[in-house]
Amino acid sequence: MKKLWILIIMMILIVGCGSKTSEDKYKIGVLQLADHPSLDATYDGLVAVLNEKIGEDNYVLDYQNALGDPSNVTLMAQKLVDDENDVIYAIATNAAQAVYGAAQTVGIPVVFNAVTDPVEAGLVDSMTSSGRHATGVSDVAPIDIQMALIKEVLPNVKNVGMLYNTGEINSIVQIEIAEKEAEKLGITIIKQGVSNASEIETATLALSEKVDALYNITDNMIVSATAQVTSIAASVGIPVFAAEDGKLDEGILATDSIDYYNLGILGGETVVDILVNGKDPKDIPVKTVTETVLYVNQDVAESLGIALPQSVLDRAQ
């Protein structure tokens, strides 16, 4: 009987050593701005790294999704801070700004992702050294490559339209870059700002009458309305290009995009560096991805009567 009790105790100890107790588990808060494939992919990349590097039994995720509602963003950011998470992972610029502001006084490390310009957004001092309790991953789009793609597909293109949310600083940054890159190719950018989703239909109709193509940047409000934008554009024979590949099946003609799952992997590695390796966010440079993948939608091309160049088809996945 004594031997049996010893065996039972040993088994309990062996099982217990495999994972942390609930009190010892890492607490990781997540705030995602909205629901769409690219942002989802940055979350999936995070989880993949955590499972591999920490073990799924050794951490607890407090996942919040604001569904694009600014009031939700503020409330959820504060909740994640009040819950005393060990680190907070914020997906998209507005979410990152809200979390950073809420966590500033208590010093909870913030790891952001899918933020186009973290310096302009006030999250870090520089891309090489954040100097603050936040660091992360930038999703700055390869706009030069994407403008070149539009020119390659539509050699006679003159005007390209861009819809954007006037409340998203990352969108304004992208437009400024696009204007410079487009000018090099003899393209004029015609921009149309909206302040809420109800204005997108009218703005798209007005813009489509003035341009040869639309270019959807990584603006969360506009990306969430991709199907609406492409439907309106298609009705007047205008193709829509995109800065990311998450909405290709919703009427986008083509994109030469970075991979958001890879962004999530980089973000997850930063979280692990802070939690497990004891690194200070202020000493971790902001990471970026430079590799792109070209995708085209042949069905959209055919419906618009656009013959994609062989040079594009040869590179497309």
ABEGO torsion letter per residue (X at the ends): XAAAAAAAAAAAAAAAAABBBAAABBBBBBBBABBBAAAAAAAAAAAAAAAAAAEAAABBBBBBBAGGBAAAAAAAAAAAAAAGBABBBBBEAAAAAAAAAAAAAAGBBBBBBGBABAAAAGABABAABAGBABBEBBABBBAAAAAAAAAAABAABABBBBBBBAABAAAAAAAAAAAAAAAAAGBBBBBBBBABAAAAAAAAAAAAAABABBBBBBBAAAAAAAAAAAAAAAAAGBBBBBABAAAAAAGBABBBBBBAAAAAAAAAAAAAAAAAAGBBAAABBBBBBABBBBBBBAAAAAAAGBBBBAAAAAABX
